[in-house]
Amino acid sequence: MSDHHPVPEPEEAHVARLRLTWYAAEQVLWMVPLVLGLVLFLVGGLLVAVWVGVPLVAAAIPLIRALTRRQRHIAGEILGVELPSPYRPLPEGGPLVRLRAVAADPMTWRDLVWILWAITFGWAISLIVVVLLLGVATGFFWWFGCYPLLWMRSQVDRVLLTYGSTETLERRVAALTISRAEAVDHSAAELRRLERDLHDGTQARLVAVSMSLGMAEELFERDPEAARRTVSEARAATSAAIADLRSVVRGIHPPVLADRGLDGAIRALALDMAVPVQVVGELPGRPPAPIESAVYFAVAECLANASKHAGHQQAWVELSYAGSPGAGVLRVVVGDDGHGGADVDAGTGMRGVMRRLAAFDGTMTVSSPDGGPTIVTLEVPCALSLASSSPRTTPSSAPA
């Protein structure tokens, strides 16, 4: 719906009338839980110094946020826009750490202001709409009398329950600052891992090769057969060192990604999985190399997690790009038909994926109800350079 509201057809008007009145009735019924949530939060806040108030606040916050989440949905439906959740992400840590973060979130206090509005003027507006439906207004008068009331209330709800453009920009800058710091920390950790892999793997093997060649040199004159065996062992160790180096290189930037692009690299990755993986969709071009790498490793992590934990029979990857090649969003959906129950906070792998994507202003969302399926959606804003397209569907039927 827009700010200019045409008179709907009779059947459409009837459906809209019932839907909007249901929204108004919901808002009227919220009086008790809203007052309860407000009282629990305020009393808990006063008693938090003696710890008695901590469980009260902990009980009030989920109740309040559930109601505000529903109201953002209702307001968005009435106004014809999407109102995203404005809350800051919760940090890792125990209940007290998270509770402190919630208390420090400015939106928590705006929720309380919204409650005061919702149980007074907002409640009165919704009650008027319900009363008009039950016995006063019908047809043309109802539409032009009630809808503006709910539209006005939704505008106030929107102001109180979401951030304005300036506040949104400030939050994005803060989020990018945090993600950049996390990306720097992640890069430092990756460098330490590479140094450890080179030191403990490749370097150790090359030292062994050097020692073996030195022993062979001493044996050539007095025991040529033993020298040949030693040289053969050194050659085998050299092959192992080369394999280690290739593994390290693949961990930095897989050659298949550079050769085939993201489409081809993900299809090659699917062929290496033990369980069939179907890759569908295509990209009209190639993202920047750092984004290609981040998304590739994100998909690899998701598929690896599915293989380890999901107990699935099939997995799939959907590739798409929305917008013009110069300014759009790369979207990759990774799913499996396993038993579900994936928890982002349960391990470091998925959190690492989130950090990788956050460095490019990307996001990861996970839907994994008990019983499945698990759906992981990766989205990264980026431009594409023109490249040849790849096949639209590539199933894997066996390990490569």
C-alpha positions in Angstrom: 0.0 0.0 0.0 1.2 3.5 -0.7 0.3 6.9 0.8 -2.4 7.3 -1.9 -5.0 4.6 -1.3 -7.4 3.7 -4.1 -10.9 2.4 -3.3 -10.6 -1.4 -3.5 -13.0 -3.7 -5.3 -15.8 -5.1 -3.1 -14.2 -8.5 -2.5 -10.7 -7.0 -2.0 -12.2 -4.4 0.4 -13.8 -7.2 2.4 -10.6 -9.1 2.8 -8.6 -6.0 3.6 -11.2 -5.0 6.1 -11.0 -8.3 7.9 -7.2 -8.3 7.9 -6.8 -4.7 9.2 -9.5 -5.3 11.8 -7.7 -8.4 13.0 -4.5 -6.3 13.3 -6.4 -3.8 15.4 -7.9 -6.5 17.6 -4.5 -7.9 18.2 -3.2 -4.5 19.3 -6.2 -4.1 21.7 -5.4 -7.5 23.2 -1.8 -6.6 23.8 -2.7 -4.3 26.7 -2.0 -6.9 29.4 1.3 -8.3 28.1 2.6 -4.9 27.3 1.8 -3.6 30.8 3.3 -6.8 32.3 6.5 -6.4 30.2 6.9 -2.8 31.2 6.3 -3.5 34.9 8.8 -6.4 34.9 11.4 -4.3 33.2 11.1 -1.3 35.4 10.8 -3.2 38.7 13.7 -5.5 37.6 15.8 -2.4 36.7 15.3 -0.9 40.1 16.2 -4.2 41.9 19.1 -5.2 39.6 21.6 -3.8 42.0 20.7 -6.5 44.5 20.5 -9.2 41.8 16.8 -9.9 42.5 15.9 -7.8 39.4 18.1 -9.7 37.0 15.6 -12.6 36.3 12.7 -10.0 36.1 14.6 -8.1 33.4 15.6 -11.3 31.7 11.9 -12.3 31.5 10.7 -9.0 30.3 13.0 -8.5 27.4 11.9 -11.6 25.3 8.3 -10.6 25.9 8.8 -7.0 24.9 10.8 -7.9 21.8 8.3 -10.5 20.7 5.5 -7.9 20.8 7.6 -5.2 19.0 8.7 -7.7 16.4 5.0 -8.5 15.7 4.1 -4.8 15.6 6.9 -4.0 13.1 5.5 -6.7 10.9 1.9 -5.3 11.2 3.1 -1.7 10.6 5.1 -2.9 7.6 2.1 -4.6 6.1 -0.1 -1.5 6.5 2.5 0.9 5.2 3.7 -1.4 2.4 7.3 -1.4 3.5 9.6 -3.8 5.3 10.7 -2.8 8.8 13.8 -4.8 9.7 14.9 -5.6 13.2 16.9 -2.7 14.6 18.6 -4.4 17.5 22.3 -4.7 17.9 23.7 -8.2 17.6 24.3 -9.9 20.9 27.9 -10.6 21.8 29.3 -14.0 22.7 29.3 -14.8 26.4 27.1 -15.7 29.3 23.6 -14.4 30.2 24.9 -11.4 32.2 27.1 -10.3 29.2 24.2 -10.5 26.9 21.8 -8.8 29.4 24.3 -5.9 29.7 24.5 -5.6 25.9 20.7 -5.5 25.7 20.5 -2.8 28.4 23.1 -0.8 26.5 21.1 -1.0 23.2 19.3 2.4 22.6 16.5 0.5 20.9 15.7 -1.3 24.2 14.7 2.1 25.7 12.8 3.2 22.6 10.8 0.0 23.0 9.7 1.2 26.4 8.7 4.6 25.0 6.7 2.7 22.3 5.0 0.7 25.0 3.8 3.9 26.7 2.4 5.0 23.3 0.9 1.6 22.6 -1.0 1.3 25.9 -2.5 4.8 25.6 -3.1 6.6 22.3 -2.2 3.6 20.2 -4.5 1.3 22.1 -7.3 3.9 21.8 -6.9 4.1 18.0 -7.0 0.3 17.7 -10.1 0.1 19.9 -11.9 2.7 17.8 -11.2 0.7 14.6 -12.6 -2.5 16.2 -15.7 -0.7 17.5 -16.3 0.8 14.1 -16.2 -2.6 12.5 -18.6 -4.2 15.1 -21.4 -1.8 14.8 -20.9 1.6 13.3 -19.1 1.8 10.0 -19.5 -0.2 6.8 -18.3 0.0 3.2 -17.0 3.3 1.9 -17.1 5.0 5.3 -15.3 2.2 7.0 -12.5 2.2 4.5 -11.9 5.9 4.5 -12.5 6.2 8.3 -10.6 3.3 9.8 -7.7 2.7 7.4 -6.3 6.2 8.0 -6.4 5.6 11.7 -4.3 2.4 11.5 -2.1 4.1 8.9 -1.4 7.0 11.3 -0.8 4.6 14.2 1.6 2.5 12.0 3.6 5.7 11.1 4.1 6.4 14.8 5.1 2.8 15.4 7.5 3.0 12.6 9.2 6.1 14.0 9.5 4.5 17.5 10.4 0.9 16.5 13.0 1.6 13.7 15.9 3.9 13.1 15.8 6.9 10.8 18.1 7.2 7.8 20.8 9.1 9.8 20.7 6.6 12.7 20.8 3.7 10.2 23.9 5.2 8.5 25.6 5.6 11.9 24.8 2.0 12.8 26.1 0.8 9.4 29.4 2.7 10.0 29.7 1.2 13.5 28.9 -2.3 12.2 31.5 -1.9 9.4 34.1 -0.7 11.9 33.5 -3.7 14.0 33.6 -6.1 11.0 36.8 -4.5 9.7 38.4 -5.1 13.1 37.2 -8.7 13.1 38.5 -9.1 9.6 41.9 -7.8 10.6 42.0 -10.2 13.6 40.9 -13.0 11.2 43.6 -12.2 8.8 46.2 -12.2 11.6 44.9 -15.6 12.7 45.1 -16.9 9.1 48.7 -15.7 8.8 49.6 -17.5 12.0 48.0 -20.7 10.7 49.9 -20.5 7.5 53.1 -19.9 9.3 52.4 -22.9 11.5 51.5 -25.1 8.6 54.6 -24.1 6.7 56.8 -24.6 9.8 55.4 -27.9 11.0 54.7 -29.4 7.6 56.6 -28.2 4.6 59.7 -26.9 6.4 60.1 -30.1 8.4 59.8 -32.2 5.3 62.4 -30.0 3.5 64.8 -30.3 6.4 64.4 -34.1 6.3 65.1 -34.0 2.5 68.3 -32.0 3.1 69.5 -34.4 5.8 68.7 -37.4 3.6 70.7 -35.9 0.7 73.6 -35.2 3.0 73.6 -38.8 4.2 73.4 -40.1 0.6 76.4 -38.0 -0.4 78.4 -39.6 2.3 77.2 -43.1 1.3 77.9 -42.8 -2.5 81.5 -44.1 -2.4 81.2 -46.8 0.3 77.6 -48.0 -0.1 76.0 -46.9 -3.4 73.0 -49.1 -2.9 72.2 -47.5 0.5 72.8 -44.1 -1.1 70.3 -44.8 -3.8 67.7 -45.9 -1.2 68.4 -42.7 0.7 67.9 -40.6 -2.4 64.7 -42.4 -3.2 63.4 -41.6 0.3 64.4 -38.0 -0.2 62.5 -37.9 -3.5 59.4 -39.2 -1.7 59.8 -36.6 1.0 60.1 -33.9 -1.7 56.8 -35.1 -3.2 55.1 -34.9 0.2 56.5 -31.4 0.7 55.1 -30.3 -2.7 51.7 -31.8 -1.7 51.9 -29.8 1.6 52.7 -26.6 -0.4 49.7 -27.2 -2.7 47.5 -27.7 0.3 48.7 -24.4 1.8 48.1 -22.6 -1.5 44.6 -24.1 -1.8 43.9 -22.7 1.6 44.9 -19.2 0.5 43.2 -19.1 -2.9 42.1 -22.3 -4.6 43.5 -22.5 -8.2 40.1 -23.7 -9.5 38.6 -20.4 -8.2 41.1 -18.4 -10.2 40.7 -20.6 -13.3 36.9 -21.1 -13.4 35.4 -18.4 -11.2 32.9 -18.8 -8.4 30.4 -20.8 -10.5 32.9 -23.3 -11.7 34.7 -23.6 -8.3 31.5 -24.3 -6.4 30.6 -26.9 -9.0 34.0 -28.5 -8.7 33.5 -28.5 -4.9 30.1 -30.2 -5.2 31.7 -33.0 -7.2 34.1 -33.7 -4.3 31.3 -34.2 -1.8 30.4 -37.7 -0.6 26.7 -36.9 -0.8 25.1 -35.6 -4.0 25.1 -31.9 -4.3 23.1 -30.1 -7.0 24.3 -26.6 -8.1 21.7 -24.5 -9.9 21.7 -21.0 -11.2 24.4 -18.9 -12.7 26.1 -15.5 -12.3 26.2 -13.0 -15.1 29.8 -12.1 -14.3 32.6 -12.5 -11.8 32.7 -10.8 -8.4 36.0 -9.2 -7.2 38.5 -11.8 -6.2 38.4 -11.2 -2.4 34.6 -11.6 -2.5 34.9 -14.7 -4.7 37.3 -16.2 -2.1 35.1 -15.3 0.9 31.9 -16.8 -0.7 33.7 -19.9 -1.9 35.1 -20.7 1.5 31.7 -19.9 3.1 30.0 -22.4 0.8 32.8 -25.0 1.5 32.2 -24.5 5.2 28.5 -25.0 4.9 28.8 -28.2 2.8 31.5 -29.5 5.2 29.2 -28.9 8.2 26.3 -30.7 6.4 28.6 -33.7 5.7 29.7 -33.8 9.3 26.5 -33.1 11.2 23.3 -33.1 9.1 22.8 -36.8 8.3 21.4 -35.7 4.9 20.7 -37.5 1.7 21.1 -34.5 -0.6 22.3 -31.0 -0.6 22.0 -28.1 -3.0 23.5 -24.7 -3.8 21.6 -21.9 -5.5 23.5 -19.1 -7.2 21.9 -15.8 -8.1 22.6 -12.1 -8.6 20.0 -9.3 -8.1 20.5 -5.9 -9.7 22.7 -4.5 -12.4 26.2 -5.9 -12.8 27.6 -2.6 -11.5 25.5 -2.5 -8.3 23.7 -5.6 -7.0 23.7 -8.3 -4.5 25.3 -11.7 -4.9 23.1 -14.4 -3.2 24.1 -18.0 -2.5 21.7 -20.4 -0.8 23.1 -23.6 0.6 20.6 -26.2 1.8 20.4 -29.9 2.9 17.6 -32.3 3.7 19.2 -33.4 7.0 17.8 -33.4 10.5 18.3 -29.7 11.1 19.1 -28.1 14.5 22.2 -26.2 13.2 23.4 -23.6 15.7 25.6 -20.8 14.6 26.9 -20.2 18.1 27.8 -23.9 18.6 31.1 -23.8 16.7 33.7 -21.5 15.3 33.3 -22.4 11.6 30.0 -20.6 11.0 31.1 -17.6 13.0 34.2 -17.5 10.8 31.9 -17.4 7.8 30.0 -14.5 9.2 33.2 -12.6 9.9 34.5 -13.2 6.4 31.3 -11.9 4.8 30.9 -9.0 7.3 34.2 -7.6 6.0 32.4 -7.0 2.7 29.1 -5.8 4.3 27.7 -9.2 3.6 25.3 -11.2 5.8 24.5 -14.9 6.6 21.2 -16.1 7.8 20.5 -19.7 9.0 17.1 -21.5 9.1 17.5 -24.9 10.6 14.4 -26.2 12.5 14.5 -29.6 14.2 13.7 -32.1 11.5 15.2 -29.9 8.8 15.8 -28.7 6.2 18.8 -26.5 6.9 19.0 -23.4 4.7 21.9 -21.0 4.9 21.6 -17.8 2.9 24.7 -15.8 2.0 24.3 -12.3 0.6 27.1 -9.9 -0.4 26.7 -6.5 -2.2 29.2 -6.3 -5.0 29.7 -5.4 -8.6 30.4 -8.0 -11.3 32.8 -8.0 -14.2 31.5 -9.6 -17.4 32.4 -13.3 -17.7 31.1 -16.3 -19.6 28.2 -18.1 -18.1 28.4 -21.6 -16.7 26.0 -24.6 -17.0 22.7 -24.0 -15.2 22.6 -27.3 -13.4 25.4 -29.6 -12.2 24.6 -32.6 -10.0 27.3 -34.6 -8.3 26.6 -38.3 -8.3 29.8 -39.6 -6.8 33.0 -38.4 -5.2 35.5 -37.1 -7.6 
